[in-house]
């Protein structure tokens, strides 16, 4: 095969392959978008009654229950994925409290009121209590990660005290107290929390 004929062959082969590549890429993007829509629907359902169901999530995401199951397998896996997505919203590098508090308050501004509504139901509804327990554990892990440089190396008892105080300072109830009860602007609320964190760690 001459170089010219080989070049023509390769060009033809490439052109024939391109639609398949584009189709595969488009399909992958569509699958990812559907999965993200299902996760977002689950997160939204957290803040509204009744208990999160596959049927409710499917309706919110405008897909079938079978599609939800195909992506996640079961309800528990779906909820775990949604909780991970919530944790990712506030992900911040360790040792940068101001950036961490800003990311946290970004989330509270979007989801804080729904969280407060859920917290008011946890004593009466076991599934909500389970969800809130997961959220509390995730928040404590977030605090440990974000403030690790300031906590590491301290005596265990002192570290536990500081960790408890930091969890309280950054809790959604503290956000509610400053933003909703006191009526402070977000800027002032964040400033109060930053000052509180600085004093705790001083």
Secondary structure, DSSP 8 states (H G I E B T S, - for coil): --HHHHHHHHHHHHHHHHHHHHHHHHHHHHHHHHHHHHHHHHHHHHTSSS---HHHHHHHHTS-HHHHHHHHSSHHHHHHHHHHHHHHHT---TT-HHHHHHHHHHHHHHHHHHHHHHHTTTTT-HHHHHHHHHHHHHHHHHHHHHTHHHHTTS-HHHHHHHHHHHHHHTSHHHHHIIIIIS---HHHHHHHHHHHHHHHH-
